[in-house]
Amino acid sequence: MEGAAQSAGAGKTTVYRWWKSRADLAVEAFFHGTVDGLRLPETGSARDDFRHQITELADLLRGPRGAALAAMLGGARTDPELARALGEKWLDPRRRWGFERMSRAAAAGELKPGVDVGAALAVLYGPLYTPLLFGQPVPDAQAVERILAIAFDGIFAGPATTDRSGTKT
């Protein structure tokens, strides 16, 4: 907090007025640096929305921001303040968007009958977050497209679409 105050040319009390803890400041800095590179799209097609969101997330997680998120996720296991801040700023808004978007897709008949929304989201996002937790690389763009093709086949009703590389999914 002292370093942030010094860099900003402000007092520590000013920094603490804006952020309750170091965890809040760290997560806010991470979120601020990623918000432009990661959108939560609304194209009218749930399949396309999830493809765009997941491929952008994978691109982000393969870079330095992914390493920063992995470090924060690891730290959140033993730091309740970091876990709370990370949940509030990063995980909860994305989880909420995913549940809302997938629920709207179910209501619109875009999902196969009987698809469990929570399970579908776990299948879509697990391949991106799991490697971060175990220090492994996030799948490359081609692997993400192959994963999405399999996942989408089990989740979405209707004909497959074509991804940006020309692969039917």
C-alpha positions as CSV (number, residue, x, y, z in Angstrom):
1,M,0.0,0.0,0.0
2,E,2.9,2.3,0.8
3,G,4.4,1.7,-2.7
4,A,1.0,2.4,-4.4
5,A,0.6,5.6,-2.4
6,Q,4.2,6.7,-3.2
7,S,3.7,6.0,-7.0
8,A,0.4,7.9,-7.0
9,G,1.9,10.8,-5.0
10,A,-0.8,10.3,-2.3
11,G,-0.9,9.4,1.3
12,K,-1.6,5.9,2.6
13,T,-4.8,7.1,4.1
14,T,-6.0,8.1,0.6
15,V,-5.1,4.6,-0.8
16,Y,-6.9,2.9,2.1
17,R,-9.9,5.1,1.4
18,W,-10.2,3.6,-2.1
19,W,-9.1,0.0,-1.3
20,K,-9.7,-1.8,1.9
21,S,-6.7,-4.1,1.7
22,R,-3.6,-5.0,-0.4
23,A,-5.7,-7.8,-1.9
24,D,-8.4,-5.4,-3.1
25,L,-5.7,-3.2,-4.7
26,A,-4.0,-6.2,-6.4
27,V,-7.2,-7.5,-7.8
28,E,-8.4,-4.1,-8.9
29,A,-5.1,-3.5,-10.7
30,F,-5.3,-7.0,-12.4
31,F,-9.0,-6.4,-13.3
32,H,-8.2,-2.9,-14.7
33,G,-5.5,-4.3,-16.9
34,T,-7.7,-7.0,-18.3
35,V,-11.1,-5.4,-18.7
36,D,-10.4,-4.1,-22.2
37,G,-9.1,-7.5,-23.4
38,L,-12.0,-9.6,-22.2
39,R,-15.6,-8.9,-23.0
40,L,-18.8,-10.7,-22.2
41,P,-20.5,-10.7,-25.6
42,E,-24.2,-10.6,-26.5
43,T,-24.4,-11.5,-30.2
44,G,-27.8,-13.2,-30.2
45,S,-26.3,-16.7,-30.4
46,A,-25.2,-18.3,-27.1
47,R,-22.8,-20.6,-29.0
48,D,-21.1,-17.6,-30.6
49,D,-21.1,-15.7,-27.3
50,F,-19.4,-18.5,-25.4
51,R,-16.9,-19.1,-28.3
52,H,-15.9,-15.4,-28.3
53,Q,-15.7,-15.2,-24.5
54,I,-13.7,-18.5,-24.1
55,T,-11.3,-17.9,-26.9
56,E,-10.6,-14.3,-25.6
57,L,-10.2,-15.7,-22.0
58,A,-7.8,-18.4,-23.3
59,D,-5.7,-15.8,-25.1
60,L,-5.5,-13.6,-22.0
61,L,-4.7,-16.6,-19.7
62,R,-1.8,-17.7,-22.0
63,G,0.0,-14.4,-21.3
64,P,1.4,-12.6,-18.3
65,R,-2.0,-11.8,-17.0
66,G,-2.7,-15.5,-16.8
67,A,0.5,-16.0,-14.7
68,A,-0.7,-13.1,-12.4
69,L,-4.2,-14.7,-12.1
70,A,-2.6,-18.1,-11.3
71,A,-0.5,-16.5,-8.6
72,M,-3.6,-14.8,-7.1
73,L,-5.7,-18.1,-7.3
74,G,-2.9,-19.8,-5.4
75,G,-2.7,-17.1,-2.9
76,A,-6.4,-17.0,-2.4
77,R,-6.3,-20.5,-0.9
78,T,-4.6,-19.2,2.2
79,D,-5.6,-15.5,2.1
80,P,-9.3,-14.9,2.8
81,E,-9.1,-11.2,1.8
82,L,-7.6,-12.1,-1.6
83,A,-10.2,-14.9,-2.1
84,R,-13.0,-12.4,-1.3
85,A,-11.6,-9.7,-3.6
86,L,-10.9,-12.1,-6.4
87,G,-14.4,-13.6,-6.1
88,E,-16.1,-10.1,-6.1
89,K,-14.1,-8.6,-8.9
90,W,-13.2,-11.5,-11.2
91,L,-15.0,-14.8,-10.6
92,D,-18.5,-13.7,-9.6
93,P,-19.2,-11.4,-12.5
94,R,-18.1,-13.9,-15.0
95,R,-19.9,-16.8,-13.3
96,R,-23.1,-14.6,-13.2
97,W,-22.8,-13.8,-16.9
98,G,-22.2,-17.4,-17.7
99,F,-25.3,-18.6,-15.7
100,E,-27.5,-15.8,-17.1
101,R,-26.4,-16.3,-20.7
102,M,-26.7,-20.1,-20.5
103,S,-30.1,-19.9,-18.8
104,R,-31.4,-17.5,-21.6
105,A,-30.0,-20.0,-24.1
106,A,-32.0,-22.8,-22.4
107,A,-35.2,-20.7,-22.4
108,A,-34.7,-19.9,-26.1
109,G,-34.2,-23.6,-27.0
110,E,-30.5,-23.2,-27.9
111,L,-29.5,-26.0,-25.5
112,K,-30.0,-29.7,-25.9
113,P,-32.8,-31.0,-23.7
114,G,-31.8,-31.8,-20.1
115,V,-28.5,-29.9,-20.2
116,D,-27.5,-28.8,-16.7
117,V,-26.3,-25.2,-16.8
118,G,-23.7,-25.6,-14.1
119,A,-22.3,-28.7,-15.6
120,A,-22.1,-27.1,-19.0
121,L,-20.2,-24.1,-17.7
122,A,-17.8,-26.4,-15.9
123,V,-17.1,-28.3,-19.1
124,L,-16.5,-25.0,-21.0
125,Y,-14.3,-23.2,-18.5
126,G,-12.6,-26.1,-16.7
127,P,-10.0,-26.7,-19.4
128,L,-8.8,-23.1,-19.0
129,Y,-8.7,-22.7,-15.3
130,T,-7.5,-26.1,-14.3
131,P,-4.0,-25.7,-15.9
132,L,-3.6,-22.4,-14.0
133,L,-4.1,-24.2,-10.7
134,F,-1.5,-26.9,-11.5
135,G,1.2,-24.7,-13.2
136,Q,0.5,-26.1,-16.6
137,P,0.1,-24.1,-19.9
138,V,-3.4,-23.0,-21.0
139,P,-4.4,-24.9,-24.2
140,D,-3.4,-23.2,-27.4
141,A,-5.9,-21.7,-29.8
142,Q,-6.3,-24.9,-31.9
143,A,-6.8,-27.1,-28.7
144,V,-9.4,-24.6,-27.4
145,E,-11.3,-25.0,-30.7
146,R,-11.2,-28.8,-30.4
147,I,-12.4,-28.6,-26.8
148,L,-15.2,-26.3,-27.8
149,A,-16.3,-28.5,-30.7
150,I,-16.7,-31.5,-28.3
151,A,-18.3,-29.4,-25.6
152,F,-20.7,-27.6,-27.9
153,D,-21.8,-30.9,-29.5
154,G,-23.0,-32.0,-26.0
155,I,-24.5,-28.6,-24.9
156,F,-26.0,-26.8,-27.9
157,A,-29.0,-27.8,-30.0
158,G,-29.0,-27.1,-33.7
159,P,-26.4,-27.2,-36.4
160,A,-22.7,-26.6,-35.8
161,T,-21.2,-23.2,-36.8
162,T,-17.8,-22.5,-38.3
163,D,-15.1,-21.1,-36.1
164,R,-12.5,-18.5,-37.1
165,S,-10.2,-21.2,-38.5
166,G,-12.9,-22.8,-40.6
167,T,-13.5,-25.7,-38.3
168,K,-17.2,-26.8,-37.8
169,T,-18.2,-26.7,-34.2
